[in-house]
Amino acid sequence: MFRPKSPKKSVSQPKQRIGRRRRSSRSKVREGRDGARYSLGYEIYNSDAFEWLEAAPDNSIYAVVTDPPYGLVEYTEIQLAKMKNGHGGVWRIPPSFDGHTRRPLPRFTVLTEQQKEALQKFFSRLAESLKRVVVPGGHIFIAANPLVSHLVYQPLIAAGLEKRGEIIRTVHTLGGGDRPKNAHGEFPEVSVMPKSAWEPWGLFRKPCEGRVQDNLRKWNTGGLRRTSAGQPFRDLIESSPARGLEREIAPHPSLKPQRFMRQIVRAALPLGKGVILDPFMGSGSTIAAASACGLRSIGLESNAEYYLMAVSAIPRLAALDVPDRKKNGTH
Ligand SMILES: C[S@@+](CC[C@H](N)C(=O)[O-])C[C@H]1O[C@@H](n2cnc3c(N)ncnc32)[C@H](O)[C@@H]1O
């Protein structure tokens, strides 16, 4: 188990207080294809994020990179069952134009006022916990969606986290752009919404203690790691959806691609020191990316099926050779 160190004293990781679900998995050393041995350096828990965070010590996490359930309802058992049956609920299958079956996407336009309020409460609770467990100067990268990002960001700001910008992931998800339902012929030149071509990732920071340089010396956090000495990390990243082998390894409906995740996790720890937390890891793409970059991480997932998916997917995703073309800052 990791024992993340603060500069003042060692702090121990939270004990598992997860009642019914007690599974956890620690990484092993594995043999790479080139014969090298890598320590994957992660811990994952089949745990509710809020319960785990409540037991976590103050100032024990150095960065958070996460793709939360921002519709909240989409990962309930009832909605997941509807997704698997292929009809009803918050998931929809985008229309197929080329004979290929599309992946289901969550539909956030159907959120009620009540669900939006619940969403804000969820993020307020998350923000309060993160403010306590993240070290001063620690960054939080949080995936959002243009329809709900304001509901996600506002509670983080209200909790005292600084908004430090947004990462724009240019990605074509097949969401939006449709003509009015059942009136395509009548309104052929109308789209109800723009066709989605990007995904925002909110970037937040727990306030530094003093200047950034002071905070870097004391906590190893406060800034973002540059892509190279001559290239700062940029907030625009071209990225295709996860496809092919990645999707075969980790068939999670919200899988994020390794090429994108590796750029984010690398930037999250400015000196490459400390532990990254993903409280909603799904199939573990953040954890795999951290491992591939030689960074330590902790992942939490409440759904037993996705947790088991992560157990097998993380080492395989981490071992993938991801092409470096269009790396952050080079396009
Ligand atoms: C959007 S998905 C993340 C998928 C991830 N990006 C990947 O590449 O696999 C969010 C995940 O959070 C999980 N989740 C929802 N509520 C949770 C909670 N309270 N604690 C921990 N995990 C939770 C869901 O089961 C879902 O797998």
Ligand as a Chemical Component Dictionary entry (heavy atoms), coordinates in Angstrom:
data_LIG
# 
_chem_comp.id                   LIG 
_chem_comp.type                 NON-POLYMER 
_chem_comp.pdbx_formal_charge   0 
_chem_comp.three_letter_code    LIG 
# 
loop_
_chem_comp_atom.comp_id 
_chem_comp_atom.atom_id 
_chem_comp_atom.alt_atom_id 
_chem_comp_atom.type_symbol 
_chem_comp_atom.charge 
_chem_comp_atom.model_Cartn_x 
_chem_comp_atom.model_Cartn_y 
_chem_comp_atom.model_Cartn_z 
_chem_comp_atom.pdbx_ordinal 
LIG C1  C1  C 0  -17.502 8.121 -16.569 1  
LIG S1  S1  S 1  -17.046 6.617 -15.832 2  
LIG C2  C2  C 0  -15.283 6.619 -15.870 3  
LIG C3  C3  C 0  -14.736 5.767 -16.991 4  
LIG C4  C4  C 0  -13.233 5.906 -17.168 5  
LIG N1  N1  N 0  -12.923 7.180 -17.758 6  
LIG C5  C5  C 0  -12.619 4.820 -18.046 7  
LIG O1  O1  O 0  -11.804 5.150 -18.923 8  
LIG O2  O2  O -1 -12.961 3.649 -17.882 9  
LIG C6  C6  C 0  -17.432 6.929 -14.145 10 
LIG C7  C7  C 0  -17.333 5.700 -13.253 11 
LIG O3  O3  O 0  -17.622 6.107 -11.910 12 
LIG C8  C8  C 0  -18.235 5.008 -11.242 13 
LIG N2  N2  N 0  -18.911 5.548 -10.041 14 
LIG C9  C9  C 0  -20.124 6.153 -9.959  15 
LIG N3  N3  N 0  -20.363 6.554 -8.695  16 
LIG C10 C10 C 0  -19.263 6.213 -7.966  17 
LIG C11 C11 C 0  -18.890 6.371 -6.590  18 
LIG N4  N4  N 0  -19.701 6.975 -5.719  19 
LIG N5  N5  N 0  -17.683 5.912 -6.182  20 
LIG C12 C12 C 0  -16.841 5.295 -7.053  21 
LIG N6  N6  N 0  -17.144 5.100 -8.356  22 
LIG C13 C13 C 0  -18.331 5.565 -8.811  23 
LIG C14 C14 C 0  -19.161 4.417 -12.298 24 
LIG O4  O4  O 0  -19.480 3.075 -12.014 25 
LIG C15 C15 C 0  -18.340 4.584 -13.579 26 
LIG O5  O5  O 0  -17.615 3.403 -13.895 27 
# 
loop_
_chem_comp_bond.comp_id 
_chem_comp_bond.atom_id_1 
_chem_comp_bond.atom_id_2 
_chem_comp_bond.value_order 
_chem_comp_bond.pdbx_ordinal 
LIG C1  S1  SING 1  
LIG S1  C2  SING 2  
LIG S1  C6  SING 3  
LIG C2  C3  SING 4  
LIG C3  C4  SING 5  
LIG C4  N1  SING 6  
LIG C4  C5  SING 7  
LIG C5  O1  DOUB 8  
LIG C5  O2  SING 9  
LIG C6  C7  SING 10 
LIG C7  O3  SING 11 
LIG C7  C15 SING 12 
LIG O3  C8  SING 13 
LIG C8  N2  SING 14 
LIG C8  C14 SING 15 
LIG N2  C9  SING 16 
LIG N2  C13 SING 17 
LIG C9  N3  DOUB 18 
LIG N3  C10 SING 19 
LIG C10 C11 SING 20 
LIG C10 C13 DOUB 21 
LIG C11 N4  SING 22 
LIG C11 N5  DOUB 23 
LIG N5  C12 SING 24 
LIG C12 N6  DOUB 25 
LIG N6  C13 SING 26 
LIG C14 O4  SING 27 
LIG C14 C15 SING 28 
LIG C15 O5  SING 29 
# 
